[in-house]
C-alpha cells in the first residue's frame, strides 16, 4: 500500500511506513471548517509568473510546518522490479492504435472529510505527477489507506487502468509533495499496473485528468521538468529538484520500466487538452450567441455550417458581427 512520511519520526510496521510527530492533529481538529491559510495568499495570476525559488520564499515557517507532508514511497524506489531493458511498444502509439478512451471521473464520497486549507496561490498553478511505488496494491486499497491515514498525507486524485477517482477537493491544497509544493499544486497518484495494456490505460487516465484540471483553472500545458521547475505539469522528481522539501523521484523509474518518460506523458496531456478544448469550442445548437473573438469563419468551422448558409439564414449582407448577436444555424 501507500507509505507516508511526516517530519522526521518514522515508524515501520509490517510493510507500511507511517510517521508521526508532535504536530499530529486528530480527525476532530481536521474538520470541514478549516479553510484558512497560515499566511496571506498571493494572487493566482502573480503566482503563475513566479519561479520555484520565488514561490517557496513566500512560505512562512508556519506554512512549512503545517504542510510538511509527503506521500512516502518505498525506500527502494529507484530499484526496478521489472526488466527495464525489455522492449515495449510505444505507449502513446498503443493508446492511439487501440483507440483507448479515458475512464469516467468519479468522486469518493469521503472527500469532504479531509482538511481544507487554501492554496497559497488562491488556486492551484499546476499538477504534480506521482505514482504509488507499490506493485502489490490496487487503486482501491491505496485510496482506503489514504483516508485512514490522511493526517500524514493525502492527494487530490488517483488514476488506475479502469478508473479515475478524485479523493480531495480541488478547491483546497493536498499533502503529498512536501511543504514547499503542497501550497501550489493539484496532485495525482498513479496506481501501478502489472501489464503493458493496464499501464497504457492507467497513464492515459492520469494524463486525461491532468488535462481536465489544467483546463479547469485556465492553465495551458507546459512541462516543468526541463524548464527549471517552471511549468504546469511537473513530476514529483522535479519537485524534489526545484522546490525541495522532498527527495522523491517518482514517477521517473516506474515510467522507465515501461519504456515511458515525462516527455511522452506531457505529449499525452497535450493531446487530451487539445481535444477537450476542441470539444468545448464545438457549436451544436440551432443558434449561437456571438462572443468576443468570433468570426463568421470560425463559427462556420465549429458548427459545420458554411459561411454562405449562415449569412443566408440570418439575412447578413456583410461578415460583420456584434457581441451578443444571436445567429440562426438551422
C-alpha positions as CSV (number, residue, x, y, z in Angstrom):
1,X,0.0,0.0,0.0
2,X,0.9,3.6,0.0
3,X,3.5,4.7,2.5
4,X,3.6,8.1,4.2
5,X,6.2,10.3,5.7
6,X,5.7,13.2,8.1
7,X,8.5,15.1,9.8
8,X,11.4,13.0,11.0
9,X,9.8,10.4,13.1
10,X,9.4,7.2,11.2
11,X,7.6,4.1,12.3
12,X,8.0,0.8,10.4
13,X,5.0,-1.5,10.8
14,X,4.8,-4.6,8.6
15,X,5.2,-3.4,5.0
16,X,3.8,0.0,5.9
17,X,5.9,3.1,6.7
18,X,3.9,5.6,8.6
19,X,5.4,8.6,10.5
20,X,4.1,10.8,13.3
21,X,5.3,14.0,15.0
22,X,4.3,16.3,17.8
23,X,2.3,18.2,15.2
24,X,0.0,15.2,14.8
25,X,-3.6,16.5,14.5
26,X,-6.6,14.4,15.2
27,X,-9.6,14.0,12.9
28,X,-11.8,16.2,15.1
29,X,-9.5,19.1,14.6
30,X,-9.4,18.5,10.9
31,X,-13.0,19.5,10.3
32,X,-14.6,20.9,7.2
33,X,-14.4,24.3,8.8
34,X,-10.7,24.6,8.1
35,X,-10.3,27.0,5.2
36,X,-7.7,29.5,6.4
37,X,-4.1,29.8,5.3
38,X,-1.3,30.1,7.7
39,X,-0.1,33.2,5.8
40,X,-1.6,35.6,3.4
41,X,-2.1,34.3,-0.1
42,X,-0.9,35.8,-3.3
43,X,-2.9,36.2,-6.5
44,X,-3.3,33.3,-8.9
45,X,-2.1,35.5,-11.7
46,X,1.0,36.6,-9.8
47,X,1.9,33.0,-8.8
48,X,1.9,31.8,-12.4
49,X,4.6,34.2,-13.3
50,X,7.0,33.2,-10.5
51,X,9.8,30.7,-10.4
52,X,10.0,27.9,-7.8
53,X,12.5,29.8,-5.6
54,X,10.3,32.9,-5.6
55,X,7.3,30.8,-4.7
56,X,9.0,28.9,-1.9
57,X,10.5,32.1,-0.4
58,X,6.9,33.4,0.2
59,X,6.1,30.5,2.5
60,X,6.4,31.3,6.2
61,X,7.8,28.9,8.9
62,X,4.1,28.3,9.9
63,X,3.3,27.3,6.3
64,X,6.2,24.9,6.1
65,X,5.4,23.3,9.4
66,X,1.7,22.9,8.7
67,X,2.1,21.5,5.2
68,X,5.2,19.4,5.7
69,X,3.6,16.2,4.5
70,X,4.9,13.8,1.8
71,X,3.4,10.7,0.4
72,X,6.1,8.2,1.3
73,X,7.2,5.6,-1.2
74,X,9.3,2.5,-0.8
75,X,12.9,3.1,0.2
76,X,13.8,1.0,-2.9
77,X,12.1,3.5,-5.2
78,X,15.0,3.6,-7.6
79,X,15.2,-0.2,-7.8
80,X,13.2,-1.8,-10.6
81,X,11.0,-4.9,-10.2
82,X,10.9,-5.3,-13.9
83,X,13.4,-5.7,-16.7
84,X,13.9,-2.1,-17.8
85,X,15.7,-3.3,-20.9
86,X,12.6,-5.2,-22.1
87,X,11.3,-3.8,-25.3
88,X,7.8,-2.4,-25.1
89,X,5.6,-0.8,-27.7
90,X,5.3,2.9,-27.9
91,X,2.8,3.7,-25.1
92,X,1.2,6.7,-26.7
93,X,1.1,4.9,-30.1
94,X,-0.6,1.9,-28.5
95,X,-3.2,4.2,-26.9
96,X,-4.0,5.8,-30.3
97,X,-3.9,2.5,-32.3
98,X,-6.3,0.9,-29.9
99,X,-8.5,4.0,-29.5
100,X,-8.2,3.8,-25.7
101,X,-10.6,6.3,-24.1
102,X,-10.2,7.7,-20.6
103,X,-12.4,6.4,-17.8
104,X,-15.1,8.5,-16.3
105,X,-14.0,10.7,-13.5
106,X,-15.7,9.8,-10.2
107,X,-15.5,11.4,-6.7
108,X,-15.1,9.5,-3.5
109,X,-17.9,10.2,-1.0
110,X,-15.3,10.6,1.8
111,X,-13.5,13.6,0.1
112,X,-15.3,16.2,2.3
113,X,-13.9,14.7,5.4
114,X,-10.4,15.8,4.6
115,X,-8.7,19.0,5.9
116,X,-9.4,22.1,3.9
117,X,-6.5,24.6,3.6
118,X,-6.4,27.3,0.9
119,X,-3.7,27.4,-1.7
120,X,-1.0,30.0,-1.2
121,X,-1.8,31.0,-4.8
122,X,-5.6,31.0,-4.3
123,X,-5.9,28.3,-6.9
124,X,-3.5,25.5,-8.0
125,X,-1.0,26.6,-10.6
126,X,-0.1,23.2,-11.9
127,X,-0.4,19.4,-11.4
128,X,2.1,17.1,-9.7
129,X,2.5,13.7,-11.2
130,X,3.0,10.9,-8.6
131,X,3.0,7.1,-8.7
132,X,2.3,4.9,-5.7
133,X,5.5,2.7,-5.9
134,X,3.6,-0.3,-4.8
135,X,3.0,-3.1,-7.3
136,X,1.1,-5.2,-4.8
137,X,-1.8,-2.7,-4.1
138,X,-4.9,-1.9,-6.0
139,X,-6.2,1.6,-6.6
140,X,-9.0,1.0,-4.1
141,X,-6.6,-0.2,-1.5
142,X,-4.4,2.8,-2.0
143,X,-7.4,5.2,-1.6
144,X,-8.7,3.4,1.5
145,X,-5.2,3.6,3.1
146,X,-5.0,7.3,2.3
147,X,-8.3,8.1,4.0
148,X,-7.3,6.0,7.0
149,X,-4.1,7.9,7.3
150,X,-4.9,11.3,5.9
151,X,-3.3,13.2,8.9
152,X,0.0,12.2,7.5
153,X,-0.6,12.7,3.8
154,X,-3.3,12.7,1.1
155,X,-3.6,13.6,-2.6
156,X,-6.3,15.0,-4.8
157,X,-6.9,12.0,-7.1
158,X,-5.8,8.5,-8.1
159,X,-5.7,7.1,-11.6
160,X,-5.7,3.4,-12.4
161,X,-6.2,1.3,-15.5
162,X,-10.0,1.2,-15.2
163,X,-11.0,4.3,-13.1
164,X,-10.2,7.9,-12.1
165,X,-11.1,8.8,-8.6
166,X,-11.0,12.3,-7.2
167,X,-10.3,11.9,-3.4
168,X,-9.9,15.6,-2.3
169,X,-11.5,18.8,-3.4
170,X,-9.5,20.8,-6.0
171,X,-10.5,23.9,-4.1
172,X,-8.0,23.2,-1.4
173,X,-4.4,22.0,-1.2
174,X,-3.3,18.4,-0.5
175,X,-0.4,17.0,1.4
176,X,1.6,14.8,-0.9
177,X,4.6,16.7,-2.3
178,X,6.3,18.3,0.7
179,X,5.9,21.6,2.4
180,X,7.2,23.8,-0.4
181,X,5.0,22.4,-3.2
182,X,1.8,21.4,-1.4
183,X,0.5,25.0,-1.2
184,X,0.6,25.4,-5.0
185,X,-0.3,22.2,-6.8
186,X,-3.1,19.7,-7.6
187,X,-1.7,16.2,-7.1
188,X,-2.5,12.9,-8.8
189,X,-1.2,9.4,-7.8
190,X,-0.9,6.7,-10.5
191,X,-1.6,3.1,-9.2
192,X,0.9,0.6,-10.5
193,X,0.0,-1.9,-13.2
194,X,1.2,-5.5,-13.9
195,X,0.7,-5.5,-17.7
196,X,1.6,-3.2,-20.6
197,X,-2.1,-2.7,-21.5
198,X,-3.0,-1.8,-18.0
199,X,-0.1,0.7,-17.8
200,X,-1.2,2.3,-21.0
201,X,-4.8,2.7,-19.8
202,X,-3.7,4.0,-16.4
203,X,-1.3,6.6,-17.7
204,X,-3.9,7.7,-20.3
205,X,-6.3,8.2,-17.4
206,X,-3.7,10.2,-15.4
207,X,-2.9,12.4,-18.4
208,X,-6.6,13.0,-19.1
209,X,-7.3,14.1,-15.6
210,X,-4.2,16.3,-15.7
211,X,-5.5,18.0,-18.8
212,X,-9.0,18.4,-17.3
213,X,-7.6,20.0,-14.2
214,X,-5.4,22.4,-16.1
215,X,-8.4,23.4,-18.3
216,X,-10.5,23.9,-15.2
217,X,-8.1,26.7,-14.0
218,X,-7.5,28.1,-17.4
219,X,-3.9,26.8,-17.4
220,X,-2.2,25.7,-20.6
221,X,0.1,22.6,-20.5
222,X,3.8,23.3,-20.1
223,X,6.4,20.8,-18.9
224,X,8.3,22.0,-15.8
225,X,10.8,19.1,-15.7
226,X,13.1,20.6,-18.3
227,X,12.4,24.2,-17.6
228,X,13.9,24.8,-14.1
229,X,10.7,23.7,-12.4
230,X,8.6,26.3,-14.1
231,X,5.5,24.9,-15.8
232,X,2.1,23.5,-15.2
233,X,2.9,19.7,-15.5
234,X,5.6,18.6,-13.1
235,X,6.8,15.2,-11.8
236,X,7.4,14.6,-8.1
237,X,11.1,14.2,-9.1
238,X,11.2,17.7,-10.4
239,X,9.5,19.0,-7.3
240,X,12.4,17.5,-5.3
241,X,14.9,19.1,-7.7
242,X,13.5,22.6,-8.0
243,X,11.2,23.1,-4.9
244,X,12.8,20.9,-2.3
245,X,11.1,19.7,0.9
246,X,11.1,16.2,-0.5
247,X,13.6,13.8,-2.1
248,X,11.3,11.6,-4.1
249,X,12.0,10.7,-7.8
250,X,8.6,9.3,-8.9
251,X,7.3,8.6,-11.4
252,X,10.6,8.5,-13.4
253,X,11.7,5.0,-12.6
254,X,8.2,3.4,-12.8
255,X,7.7,5.1,-16.2
256,X,11.0,3.9,-17.4
257,X,10.1,0.3,-16.6
258,X,7.5,0.6,-19.4
259,X,9.7,2.5,-21.8
260,X,8.0,5.7,-20.9
261,X,9.1,9.1,-19.6
262,X,7.7,12.6,-18.7
263,X,8.2,13.9,-22.2
264,X,5.9,11.2,-23.6
265,X,3.4,11.8,-20.7
266,X,3.4,15.5,-21.5
267,X,2.6,14.8,-25.1
268,X,-0.3,12.7,-24.0
269,X,-1.5,15.6,-21.7
270,X,-1.3,18.0,-24.7
271,X,-3.4,15.6,-26.8
272,X,-6.1,15.4,-24.2
273,X,-6.0,19.2,-23.5
274,X,-6.4,20.0,-27.2
275,X,-9.3,17.5,-27.6
276,X,-11.0,19.0,-24.6
277,X,-10.8,22.5,-26.0
278,X,-11.8,21.4,-29.5
279,X,-14.9,19.8,-27.9
280,X,-15.7,22.8,-25.8
281,X,-15.4,25.1,-28.9
282,X,-17.8,22.9,-31.0
283,X,-21.2,24.6,-31.7
284,X,-24.0,22.0,-31.7
285,X,-27.1,24.1,-31.2
286,X,-29.6,25.6,-33.6
287,X,-28.4,29.1,-32.6
288,X,-25.2,30.7,-31.5
289,X,-24.7,33.9,-29.5
290,X,-21.7,35.8,-30.8
291,X,-18.8,36.1,-28.3
292,X,-15.7,38.3,-28.3
293,X,-13.3,36.9,-31.0
294,X,-16.0,35.1,-33.0
295,X,-16.0,35.5,-36.8
296,X,-18.2,34.0,-39.4
297,X,-15.4,31.8,-40.5
298,X,-14.6,30.3,-37.1
299,X,-18.3,29.9,-36.3
300,X,-18.6,28.0,-39.6
301,X,-15.7,25.8,-38.8
302,X,-17.1,25.0,-35.3
303,X,-20.7,24.4,-36.4
304,X,-20.2,22.7,-39.7
305,X,-22.5,25.3,-41.4
306,X,-21.0,27.2,-44.3
307,X,-20.4,30.9,-44.1
308,X,-22.8,31.5,-47.0
309,X,-25.5,29.4,-45.3
310,X,-25.1,31.4,-42.0
311,X,-25.4,34.7,-43.9
312,X,-28.5,33.5,-45.7
313,X,-30.1,32.2,-42.6
314,X,-29.6,35.5,-40.8
315,X,-30.1,37.9,-43.8
316,X,-26.5,39.2,-43.4
317,X,-25.1,41.4,-46.1
318,X,-21.6,41.5,-44.7
319,X,-19.3,39.5,-42.5
320,X,-19.6,42.0,-39.6
321,X,-20.8,40.6,-36.3
322,X,-21.6,42.2,-32.9
323,X,-21.1,40.6,-29.5
324,X,-24.4,39.3,-28.2
325,X,-25.9,38.9,-31.6
326,X,-27.9,35.6,-31.9
327,X,-27.2,33.7,-35.2
328,X,-29.5,31.0,-36.6
329,X,-27.6,27.9,-37.7
330,X,-30.5,25.8,-38.9
